[in-house]
Amino acid sequence: MSHRALMKTTLLEKAITVLIALILTFILFSDDDLASPRDTTMAGLQHTRR
């Protein structure tokens, strides 16, 4: 039981790490102002949708 829980925790940590890395990469390579990461992300999503 504890081994299965440990595996789930490891997978969750890996998923979170990947998400953070993707978000940081997206913000770093965005051409918009980096003053507000949330605004940068929203602007990037709008540009991608167009």
N, C-alpha and C positions, 0 to 999 in steps of 0.2 A: 504493500500500500504506500509506504513512504517513498519507495523507489519510483513508483508511478507519479506521485506528487512532485518529486524532484525533477523528473523528466518534463512535466508540464511547466514547472517554474523556469527551467532552462530554455524551453521553447519560447515562453512568454518573454523572457529577457532578451533572447535573440531577436524576436519580432520587434520589440521596443527599440533595441539598438539600431536595427535596420531602418525603422521609421525615422528615428532621430537623424541618422546619417543622410537619408534621402531629403528630409526637410532642410537640414543645414546646407547640403549641396545645392538644393533648389534656390535657397536664399542667396547663397554666395554667387551663383551664376546668373542671378536675376539682374536685369539692367535697371530695375527701378530703385528708388531711394531705399536704403536699408535702415532708415530711422525706425520704421515699424514693420517687423517681420510679418505680422498678420496682414497688413495692407499690401505688402509685397506679394504674399501668397495669393491673396484675392486677385490682385492685378494680374499675376501670372496665370491664374486659372481662367480669367476672362480672356486673356490673349490666346490661351490654348483653345478655348471653345470657339473663337472666331475663325 
